[in-house]
Amino acid sequence: MRIKNFVRLPQKSILGFKVLSSLHSTISAYFLLFSGLLLRPYFGNTYDQMLSGSIFNIILNLSLIILIFNLIDKRKQLKKINFFLINIILFSFIPQIFFQLFINLKIFKNLLF
Protein backbone atom coordinates (compact mmCIF):
# COMPACT_ATOMS: atom_id res chain seq x y z
CA MET A 1 0.00 0.00 0.00
CA ARG A 2 1.42 3.35 -1.01
CA ILE A 3 1.14 6.46 1.06
CA LYS A 4 0.16 9.45 -1.02
CA ASN A 5 1.82 12.78 -0.54
CA PHE A 6 -0.56 15.11 1.23
CA VAL A 7 1.87 18.00 1.08
CA ARG A 8 2.18 19.53 -2.34
CA LEU A 9 5.45 21.35 -2.77
CA PRO A 10 5.47 24.35 -5.10
CA GLN A 11 6.90 23.96 -8.59
CA LYS A 12 8.05 27.59 -8.74
CA SER A 13 10.12 29.61 -6.32
CA ILE A 14 9.07 32.83 -4.62
CA LEU A 15 10.62 34.86 -7.45
CA GLY A 16 8.84 32.79 -10.12
CA PHE A 17 11.79 30.68 -11.23
CA LYS A 18 11.41 26.96 -11.85
CA VAL A 19 12.49 24.70 -8.97
CA LEU A 20 15.77 22.85 -9.62
CA SER A 21 15.79 19.23 -10.72
CA SER A 22 17.45 16.53 -8.67
CA LEU A 23 20.66 16.62 -10.68
CA HIS A 24 20.89 20.41 -10.58
CA SER A 25 20.25 20.41 -6.83
CA THR A 26 23.02 17.84 -6.39
CA ILE A 27 25.49 19.88 -8.42
CA SER A 28 24.59 23.06 -6.53
CA ALA A 29 24.86 21.31 -3.17
CA TYR A 30 28.31 19.92 -4.02
CA PHE A 31 29.44 23.37 -5.18
CA LEU A 32 28.22 25.00 -1.94
CA LEU A 33 29.69 22.23 0.20
CA PHE A 34 33.07 22.49 -1.53
CA SER A 35 33.13 26.29 -1.32
CA GLY A 36 32.13 26.17 2.34
CA LEU A 37 34.90 23.72 3.15
CA LEU A 38 37.42 25.94 1.37
CA LEU A 39 36.28 29.27 2.83
CA ARG A 40 35.52 28.25 6.43
CA PRO A 41 39.14 28.49 7.73
CA TYR A 42 39.65 32.01 6.35
CA PHE A 43 37.28 33.91 8.63
CA GLY A 44 39.12 36.26 10.98
CA ASN A 45 39.36 36.84 14.69
CA THR A 46 37.80 40.28 15.12
CA TYR A 47 34.18 40.74 16.18
CA ASP A 48 32.95 41.88 12.75
CA GLN A 49 34.75 39.10 10.93
CA MET A 50 33.43 36.40 13.27
CA LEU A 51 29.90 37.79 13.03
CA SER A 52 29.95 37.89 9.23
CA GLY A 53 31.57 34.43 9.13
CA SER A 54 28.88 32.92 11.33
CA ILE A 55 26.13 34.54 9.22
CA PHE A 56 27.78 33.20 6.07
CA ASN A 57 27.98 29.68 7.52
CA ILE A 58 24.35 29.79 8.74
CA ILE A 59 23.12 30.81 5.28
CA LEU A 60 25.40 28.23 3.63
CA ASN A 61 24.19 25.36 5.82
CA LEU A 62 20.52 26.33 5.48
CA SER A 63 20.97 26.44 1.69
CA LEU A 64 22.53 22.99 1.76
CA ILE A 65 19.63 21.62 3.81
CA ILE A 66 17.10 23.12 1.38
CA LEU A 67 18.98 21.69 -1.62
CA ILE A 68 19.14 18.25 0.00
CA PHE A 69 15.39 18.31 0.70
CA ASN A 70 14.78 19.36 -2.91
CA LEU A 71 16.93 16.62 -4.40
CA ILE A 72 15.20 14.04 -2.21
CA ASP A 73 11.81 15.39 -3.31
CA LYS A 74 12.80 15.19 -7.00
CA ARG A 75 14.57 11.81 -6.72
CA LYS A 76 12.14 10.16 -9.18
CA GLN A 77 13.90 12.02 -12.00
CA LEU A 78 16.94 9.75 -11.72
CA LYS A 79 17.31 5.99 -11.52
CA LYS A 80 17.72 4.71 -7.95
CA ILE A 81 21.27 3.48 -8.39
CA ASN A 82 22.38 6.70 -10.09
CA PHE A 83 20.68 8.78 -7.39
CA PHE A 84 22.49 6.95 -4.59
CA LEU A 85 25.86 6.88 -6.36
CA ILE A 86 25.76 10.60 -7.08
CA ASN A 87 24.54 11.64 -3.62
CA ILE A 88 26.26 9.18 -1.26
CA ILE A 89 29.01 11.66 -0.36
CA LEU A 90 26.48 14.43 0.13
CA PHE A 91 24.37 12.24 2.41
CA SER A 92 27.43 11.44 4.51
CA PHE A 93 27.89 15.18 5.18
CA ILE A 94 24.35 15.69 6.55
CA PRO A 95 25.35 15.26 10.24
CA GLN A 96 28.24 17.68 9.78
CA ILE A 97 25.93 20.22 8.12
CA PHE A 98 23.53 20.14 11.05
CA PHE A 99 26.42 20.26 13.54
CA GLN A 100 27.97 23.28 11.80
CA LEU A 101 24.57 24.99 11.69
CA PHE A 102 24.12 24.44 15.42
CA ILE A 103 27.65 25.67 16.23
CA ASN A 104 27.32 28.78 14.08
CA LEU A 105 23.92 29.63 15.55
CA LYS A 106 25.49 29.34 19.00
CA ILE A 107 28.41 31.59 17.97
CA PHE A 108 26.00 34.09 16.43
CA LYS A 109 23.91 34.16 19.61
CA ASN A 110 27.00 34.62 21.80
CA LEU A 111 28.32 37.45 19.62
CA LEU A 112 25.04 39.35 19.70
CA PHE A 113 24.19 38.97 23.38
ROKEVO-667894 format. One record per atom (N, C-alpha, C, CB): residue in three letters; atom name; x, y, z. Coordinates in Angstrom, 3 decimals. Glycine has a CB too. Layout:
<pts>
   res   atom          u          v          w
   ALA     CA          X          Y          Z
...
</pts>
This chain:
<pts>
   res   atom          u          v          w
   MET      N      0.832     -1.165      0.000
   MET     CA      0.000      0.000      0.000
   MET      C      0.883      1.236      0.000
   MET     CB     -0.950     -0.007      1.199
   ARG      N      0.623      2.137     -0.903
   ARG     CA      1.424      3.350     -1.011
   ARG      C      0.775      4.486     -0.251
   ARG     CB      1.620      3.738     -2.473
   ILE      N      1.616      5.270      0.366
   ILE     CA      1.135      6.460      1.060
   ILE      C      1.245      7.628      0.093
   ILE     CB      1.945      6.731      2.381
   LYS      N      0.162      8.329     -0.106
   LYS     CA      0.159      9.454     -1.019
   LYS      C      0.690     10.691     -0.307
   LYS     CB     -1.255      9.705     -1.573
   ASN      N      1.332     11.529     -1.088
   ASN     CA      1.825     12.780     -0.539
   ASN      C      0.655     13.734     -0.307
   ASN     CB      2.874     13.417     -1.478
   PHE      N      0.485     14.147      0.925
   PHE     CA     -0.563     15.109      1.226
   PHE      C     -0.043     16.536      1.137
   PHE     CB     -1.139     14.846      2.608
   VAL      N      1.264     16.682      1.172
   VAL     CA      1.873     17.999      1.076
   VAL      C      2.319     18.211     -0.356
   VAL     CB      3.064     18.148      2.062
   ARG      N      1.777     19.212     -0.983
   ARG     CA      2.181     19.529     -2.345
   ARG      C      3.209     20.646     -2.295
   ARG     CB      0.958     19.933     -3.218
   LEU      N      4.395     20.349     -2.745
   LEU     CA      5.446     21.349     -2.770
   LEU      C      5.303     22.195     -4.030
   LEU     CB      6.844     20.684     -2.704
   PRO      N      5.622     23.472     -3.933
   PRO     CA      5.470     24.350     -5.100
   PRO      C      6.447     23.985     -6.211
   PRO     CB      5.672     25.811     -4.695
   GLN      N      6.054     24.235     -7.442
   GLN     CA      6.905     23.956     -8.588
   GLN      C      7.635     25.205     -9.063
   GLN     CB      6.083     23.375     -9.721
   LYS      N      7.348     26.343     -8.431
   LYS     CA      8.048     27.587     -8.739
   LYS      C      8.494     28.225     -7.441
   LYS     CB      7.148     28.557     -9.552
   SER      N      9.594     28.958     -7.509
   SER     CA     10.116     29.612     -6.317
   SER      C      9.336     30.892     -6.044
   SER     CB     11.620     29.917     -6.475
   ILE      N      9.731     31.586     -4.990
   ILE     CA      9.071     32.830     -4.617
   ILE      C      9.220     33.865     -5.721
   ILE     CB      9.641     33.368     -3.303
   LEU      N     10.359     33.883     -6.391
   LEU     CA     10.616     34.857     -7.448
   LEU      C     10.059     34.426     -8.800
   LEU     CB     12.096     35.099     -7.570
   GLY      N      9.454     33.254     -8.881
   GLY     CA      8.839     32.795    -10.118
   GLY      C      9.718     31.898    -10.959
   GLY     CB      8.435     33.954    -10.923
   PHE      N     10.909     31.568    -10.491
   PHE     CA     11.786     30.677    -11.232
   PHE      C     11.368     29.233    -11.006
   PHE     CB     13.251     30.887    -10.819
   LYS      N     11.717     28.383    -11.959
   LYS     CA     11.411     26.958    -11.850
   LYS      C     12.299     26.329    -10.772
   LYS     CB     11.613     26.240    -13.220
   VAL      N     11.741     25.394    -10.009
   VAL     CA     12.493     24.697     -8.968
   VAL      C     13.501     23.770     -9.637
   VAL     CB     11.541     23.898     -8.020
   LEU      N     14.697     23.662     -9.041
   LEU     CA     15.767     22.853     -9.619
   LEU      C     15.410     21.370     -9.660
   LEU     CB     17.048     23.049     -8.831
   SER      N     15.964     20.678    -10.643
   SER     CA     15.788     19.232    -10.717
   SER      C     16.721     18.568     -9.710
   SER     CB     16.060     18.706    -12.157
   SER      N     16.625     17.267     -9.607
   SER     CA     17.446     16.527     -8.668
   SER      C     18.931     16.647     -9.009
   SER     CB     17.028     15.065     -8.649
   LEU      N     19.268     16.528    -10.261
   LEU     CA     20.662     16.617    -10.679
   LEU      C     21.216     18.019    -10.452
   LEU     CB     20.801     16.228    -12.149
   HIS      N     20.430     19.039    -10.786
   HIS     CA     20.886     20.413    -10.581
   HIS      C     21.013     20.746     -9.094
   HIS     CB     19.926     21.392    -11.256
   SER      N     20.132     20.211     -8.280
   SER     CA     20.247     20.410     -6.834
   SER      C     21.497     19.738     -6.291
   SER     CB     19.007     19.871     -6.116
   THR      N     21.819     18.553     -6.814
   THR     CA     23.018     17.844     -6.391
   THR      C     24.272     18.624     -6.757
   THR     CB     23.062     16.455     -7.017
   ILE      N     24.332     19.112     -7.976
   ILE     CA     25.495     19.878     -8.422
   ILE      C     25.639     21.155     -7.587
   ILE     CB     25.373     20.227     -9.927
   SER      N     24.549     21.844     -7.340
   SER     CA     24.595     23.061     -6.531
   SER      C     25.005     22.766     -5.097
   SER     CB     23.242     23.757     -6.548
   ALA      N     24.514     21.678     -4.547
   ALA     CA     24.862     21.315     -3.175
   ALA      C     26.349     20.968     -3.068
   ALA     CB     24.002     20.128     -2.697
   TYR      N     26.879     20.231     -4.039
   TYR     CA     28.309     19.924     -4.020
   TYR      C     29.148     21.197     -4.160
   TYR     CB     28.657     18.936     -5.144
   PHE      N     28.713     22.108     -5.012
   PHE     CA     29.442     23.366     -5.179
   PHE      C     29.447     24.163     -3.878
   PHE     CB     28.821     24.202     -6.313
   LEU      N     28.291     24.272     -3.210
   LEU     CA     28.224     24.999     -1.943
   LEU      C     29.019     24.293     -0.845
   LEU     CB     26.768     25.165     -1.507
   LEU      N     28.948     22.984     -0.806
   LEU     CA     29.693     22.226      0.198
   LEU      C     31.202     22.410      0.004
   LEU     CB     29.322     20.729      0.126
   PHE      N     31.650     22.323     -1.229
   PHE     CA     33.069     22.491     -1.528
   PHE      C     33.538     23.909     -1.216
   PHE     CB     33.343     22.160     -2.992
   SER      N     32.737     24.903     -1.608
   SER     CA     33.132     26.287     -1.324
   SER      C     33.109     26.573      0.174
   SER     CB     32.208     27.267     -2.056
   GLY      N     32.168     25.989      0.893
   GLY     CA     32.133     26.166      2.337
   GLY      C     33.323     25.538      3.028
   GLY     CB     30.870     25.590      2.892
   LEU      N     33.732     24.367      2.563
   LEU     CA     34.904     23.716      3.150
   LEU      C     36.189     24.496      2.861
   LEU     CB     35.031     22.287      2.620
   LEU      N     36.250     25.140      1.698
   LEU     CA     37.425     25.935      1.368
   LEU      C     37.458     27.274      2.102
   LEU     CB     37.476     26.171     -0.118
   LEU      N     36.311     27.920      2.273
   LEU     CA     36.275     29.272      2.834
   LEU      C     36.193     29.307      4.355
   LEU     CB     35.113     30.016      2.266
   ARG      N     35.734     28.251      4.980
   ARG     CA     35.523     28.246      6.432
   ARG      C     36.772     28.611      7.245
   ARG     CB     35.039     26.889      6.858
   PRO      N     37.971     28.151      6.897
   PRO     CA     39.142     28.490      7.730
   PRO      C     39.610     29.937      7.598
   PRO     CB     40.283     27.583      7.381
   TYR      N     39.119     30.683      6.615
   TYR     CA     39.648     32.007      6.346
   TYR      C     38.886     33.137      7.014
   TYR     CB     39.668     32.235      4.895
   PHE      N     37.962     32.845      7.903
   PHE     CA     37.284     33.911      8.627
   PHE      C     38.168     34.353      9.776
   PHE     CB     35.892     33.452      9.140
   GLY      N     38.160     35.659     10.060
   GLY     CA     39.118     36.258     10.976
   GLY      C     38.799     36.099     12.441
   GLY     CB     39.240     37.673     10.682
   ASN      N     39.470     36.924     13.239
   ASN     CA     39.358     36.843     14.687
   ASN      C     38.682     38.052     15.310
   ASN     CB     40.709     36.673     15.283
   THR      N     38.448     39.113     14.543
   THR     CA     37.795     40.281     15.119
   THR      C     36.292     40.036     15.208
   THR     CB     38.094     41.548     14.281
   TYR      N     35.621     40.904     15.949
   TYR     CA     34.184     40.745     16.182
   TYR      C     33.406     40.769     14.862
   TYR     CB     33.670     41.851     17.120
   ASP      N     33.684     41.762     14.017
   ASP     CA     32.949     41.881     12.755
   ASP      C     33.187     40.689     11.835
   ASP     CB     33.343     43.161     12.042
   GLN      N     34.429     40.225     11.790
   GLN     CA     34.748     39.096     10.927
   GLN      C     34.105     37.808     11.421
   GLN     CB     36.249     38.921     10.834
   MET      N     34.076     37.604     12.731
   MET     CA     33.432     36.404     13.272
   MET      C     31.920     36.458     13.082
   MET     CB     33.769     36.241     14.761
   LEU      N     31.335     37.645     13.229
   LEU     CA     29.896     37.794     13.034
   LEU      C     29.518     37.522     11.579
   LEU     CB     29.439     39.201     13.449
   SER      N     30.260     38.123     10.652
   SER     CA     29.950     37.893      9.234
   SER      C     30.235     36.440      8.834
   SER     CB     30.766     38.856      8.345
   GLY      N     31.272     35.832      9.418
   GLY     CA     31.566     34.427      9.127
   GLY      C     30.481     33.497      9.621
   GLY     CB     32.883     34.033      9.743
   SER      N     29.949     33.779     10.815
   SER     CA     28.879     32.922     11.327
   SER      C     27.597     33.100     10.520
   SER     CB     28.615     33.225     12.805
   ILE      N     27.307     34.316     10.083
   ILE     CA     26.126     34.543      9.223
   ILE      C     26.305     33.819      7.890
   ILE     CB     25.897     36.070      8.981
   PHE      N     27.500     33.904      7.320
   PHE     CA     27.779     33.199      6.065
   PHE      C     27.571     31.697      6.229
   PHE     CB     29.214     33.485      5.594
   ASN      N     28.102     31.127      7.295
   ASN     CA     27.981     29.680      7.518
   ASN      C     26.547     29.262      7.801
   ASN     CB     28.872     29.251      8.672
   ILE      N     25.768     30.101      8.497
   ILE     CA     24.355     29.792      8.737
   ILE      C     23.596     29.753      7.423
   ILE     CB     23.721     30.827      9.688
   ILE      N     23.798     30.769      6.578
   ILE     CA     23.119     30.807      5.280
   ILE      C     23.573     29.648      4.400
   ILE     CB     23.384     32.146      4.570
   LEU      N     24.864     29.337      4.419
   LEU     CA     25.396     28.228      3.631
   LEU      C     24.777     26.905      4.048
   LEU     CB     26.909     28.158      3.768
   ASN      N     24.728     26.634      5.340
   ASN     CA     24.193     25.359      5.817
   ASN      C     22.688     25.260      5.602
   ASN     CB     24.515     25.174      7.293
   LEU      N     21.960     26.358      5.779
   LEU     CA     20.521     26.334      5.482
   LEU      C     20.274     26.096      3.993
   LEU     CB     19.858     27.655      5.921
   SER      N     21.104     26.678      3.136
   SER     CA     20.974     26.444      1.694
   SER      C     21.249     24.986      1.348
   SER     CB     21.930     27.356      0.914
   LEU      N     22.244     24.401      1.993
   LEU     CA     22.534     22.986      1.755
   LEU      C     21.373     22.095      2.197
   LEU     CB     23.815     22.578      2.490
   ILE      N     20.771     22.411      3.331
   ILE     CA     19.632     21.619      3.812
   ILE      C     18.468     21.731      2.840
   ILE     CB     19.197     22.079      5.222
   ILE      N     18.193     22.932      2.341
   ILE     CA     17.101     23.122      1.375
   ILE      C     17.388     22.364      0.085
   ILE     CB     16.896     24.621      1.074
   LEU      N     18.623     22.417     -0.398
   LEU     CA     18.976     21.692     -1.618
   LEU      C     18.866     20.184     -1.430
   LEU     CB     20.387     22.057     -2.057
   ILE      N     19.248     19.687     -0.266
   ILE     CA     19.139     18.248     -0.003
   ILE      C     17.671     17.825      0.046
   ILE     CB     19.847     17.881      1.325
   PHE      N     16.818     18.627      0.698
   PHE     CA     15.388     18.314      0.702
   PHE      C     14.823     18.335     -0.717
   PHE     CB     14.623     19.308      1.592
   ASN      N     15.268     19.274     -1.533
   ASN     CA     14.777     19.359     -2.909
   ASN      C     15.228     18.165     -3.732
   ASN     CB     15.252     20.650     -3.564
   LEU      N     16.487     17.759     -3.601
   LEU     CA     16.926     16.616     -4.404
   LEU      C     16.280     15.325     -3.948
   LEU     CB     18.433     16.479     -4.345
   ILE      N     15.937     15.217     -2.666
   ILE     CA     15.199     14.039     -2.205
   ILE      C     13.774     14.069     -2.739
   ILE     CB     15.192     13.965     -0.663
   ASP      N     13.170     15.259     -2.782
   ASP     CA     11.813     15.386     -3.313
   ASP      C     11.760     15.047     -4.803
   ASP     CB     11.286     16.803     -3.082
   LYS      N     12.774     15.413     -5.554
   LYS     CA     12.801     15.194     -7.005
   LYS      C     13.553     13.924     -7.396
   LYS     CB     13.433     16.387     -7.694
   ARG      N     13.750     12.994     -6.466
   ARG     CA     14.570     11.807     -6.724
   ARG      C     14.009     10.899     -7.809
   ARG     CB     14.726     11.020     -5.462
   LYS      N     12.746     11.011     -8.134
   LYS     CA     12.145     10.160     -9.178
   LYS      C     12.679     10.494    -10.561
   LYS     CB     10.625     10.305     -9.172
   GLN      N     13.371     11.628    -10.704
   GLN     CA     13.895     12.024    -12.003
   GLN      C     15.126     11.214    -12.408
   GLN     CB     14.234     13.495    -11.990
   LEU      N     15.757     10.571    -11.447
   LEU     CA     16.942      9.745    -11.720
   LEU      C     16.656      8.295    -11.348
   LEU     CB     18.180     10.271    -10.937
   LYS      N     17.409      7.384    -11.939
   LYS     CA     17.309      5.987    -11.523
   LYS      C     17.830      5.867    -10.101
   LYS     CB     18.100      5.049    -12.485
   LYS      N     17.344      4.864     -9.366
   LYS     CA     17.722      4.712     -7.952
   LYS      C     19.222      4.564     -7.768
   LYS     CB     17.020      3.512     -7.349
   ILE      N     19.843      3.722     -8.566
   ILE     CA     21.273      3.475     -8.393
   ILE      C     22.080      4.731     -8.710
   ILE     CB     21.730      2.310     -9.286
   ASN      N     21.687      5.458     -9.751
   ASN     CA     22.380      6.700    -10.087
   ASN      C     22.182      7.746     -8.994
   ASN     CB     21.884      7.241    -11.435
   PHE      N     20.970      7.815     -8.458
   PHE     CA     20.681      8.777     -7.395
   PHE      C     21.567      8.526     -6.178
   PHE     CB     19.201      8.706     -6.995
   PHE      N     21.683      7.264     -5.762
   PHE     CA     22.489      6.954     -4.587
   PHE      C     23.981      7.093     -4.859
   PHE     CB     22.186      5.554     -4.106
   LEU      N     24.437      6.734     -6.039
   LEU     CA     25.858      6.878     -6.356
   LEU      C     26.279      8.342     -6.413
   LEU     CB     26.172      6.199     -7.682
   ILE      N     25.425      9.180     -6.966
   ILE     CA     25.756     10.597     -7.076
   ILE      C     25.711     11.284     -5.713
   ILE     CB     24.800     11.291     -8.045
   ASN      N     24.788     10.895     -4.859
   ASN     CA     24.541     11.636     -3.622
   ASN      C     25.088     10.984     -2.361
   ASN     CB     23.090     11.834     -3.460
   ILE      N     25.797      9.881     -2.459
   ILE     CA     26.260      9.184     -1.259
   ILE      C     27.220     10.046     -0.432
   ILE     CB     26.943      7.875     -1.647
   ILE      N     28.084     10.787     -1.085
   ILE     CA     29.012     11.662     -0.361
   ILE      C     28.253     12.804      0.299
   ILE     CB     30.095     12.218     -1.311
   LEU      N     27.292     13.338     -0.410
   LEU     CA     26.480     14.433      0.133
   LEU      C     25.678     13.977      1.342
   LEU     CB     25.537     14.983     -0.940
   PHE      N     25.135     12.773      1.275
   PHE     CA     24.373     12.244      2.411
   PHE      C     25.268     11.990      3.618
   PHE     CB     23.659     10.952      2.014
   SER      N     26.532     11.665      3.381
   SER     CA     27.432     11.444      4.507
   SER      C     27.788     12.744      5.220
   SER     CB     28.696     10.757      4.034
   PHE      N     27.608     13.886      4.571
   PHE     CA     27.893     15.180      5.179
   PHE      C     26.694     15.771      5.924
   PHE     CB     28.350     16.144      4.120
   ILE      N     25.537     15.138      5.901
   ILE     CA     24.347     15.689      6.551
   ILE      C     24.558     15.910      8.052
   ILE     CB     23.159     14.761      6.329
   PRO      N     25.128     14.967      8.812
   PRO     CA     25.351     15.255     10.236
   PRO      C     26.291     16.437     10.467
   PRO     CB     25.910     14.031     10.924
   GLN      N     27.315     16.561      9.639
   GLN     CA     28.239     17.680      9.779
   GLN      C     27.553     19.000      9.447
   GLN     CB     29.459     17.479      8.879
   ILE      N     26.661     19.007      8.477
   ILE     CA     25.935     20.224      8.117
   ILE      C     25.076     20.686      9.284
   ILE     CB     25.061     19.993      6.867
   PHE      N     24.358     19.755      9.905
   PHE     CA     23.530     20.136     11.055
   PHE      C     24.389     20.558     12.245
   PHE     CB     22.615     18.975     11.458
   PHE      N     25.527     19.895     12.451
   PHE     CA     26.423     20.262     13.543
   PHE      C     26.989     21.663     13.319
   PHE     CB     27.565     19.237     13.675
   GLN      N     27.440     21.961     12.105
   GLN     CA     27.973     23.284     11.799
   GLN      C     26.898     24.359     11.930
   GLN     CB     28.565     23.304     10.393
   LEU      N     25.673     24.033     11.532
   LEU     CA     24.574     24.990     11.685
   LEU      C     24.339     25.291     13.159
   LEU     CB     23.281     24.447     11.038
   PHE      N     24.327     24.258     13.984
   PHE     CA     24.121     24.442     15.419
   PHE      C     25.256     25.257     16.037
   PHE     CB     24.005     23.082     16.121
   ILE      N     26.491     24.945     15.700
   ILE     CA     27.654     25.668     16.235
   ILE      C     27.624     27.132     15.816
   ILE     CB     28.963     25.013     15.761
   ASN      N     27.325     27.393     14.552
   ASN     CA     27.317     28.776     14.079
   ASN      C     26.148     29.572     14.637
   ASN     CB     27.275     28.807     12.570
   LEU      N     25.016     28.933     14.878
   LEU     CA     23.917     29.628     15.550
   LEU      C     24.296     29.979     16.981
   LEU     CB     22.645     28.769     15.537
   LYS      N     25.020     29.084     17.634
   LYS     CA     25.490     29.335     18.995
   LYS      C     26.496     30.491     19.019
   LYS     CB     26.127     28.061     19.586
   ILE      N     27.433     30.496     18.074
   ILE     CA     28.411     31.587     17.973
   ILE      C     27.707     32.904     17.692
   ILE     CB     29.450     31.292     16.870
   PHE      N     26.755     32.876     16.780
   PHE     CA     26.004     34.088     16.430
   PHE      C     25.257     34.633     17.645
   PHE     CB     25.012     33.798     15.285
   LYS      N     24.634     33.746     18.403
   LYS     CA     23.909     34.163     19.607
   LYS      C     24.874     34.753     20.645
   LYS     CB     23.137     32.966     20.213
   ASN      N     26.020     34.120     20.828
   ASN     CA     26.998     34.623     21.796
   ASN      C     27.603     35.954     21.372
   ASN     CB     28.101     33.607     21.995
   LEU      N     27.764     36.184     20.075
   LEU     CA     28.317     37.448     19.625
   LEU      C     27.335     38.592     19.748
   LEU     CB     28.772     37.329     18.210
   LEU      N     26.045     38.292     19.614
   LEU     CA     25.044     39.353     19.701
   LEU      C     24.671     39.695     21.126
   LEU     CB     23.814     38.959     18.949
   PHE      N     24.671     38.702     22.015
   PHE     CA     24.192     38.966     23.382
   PHE      C     25.293     38.898     24.359
   PHE     CB     23.120     38.002     23.780
</pts>
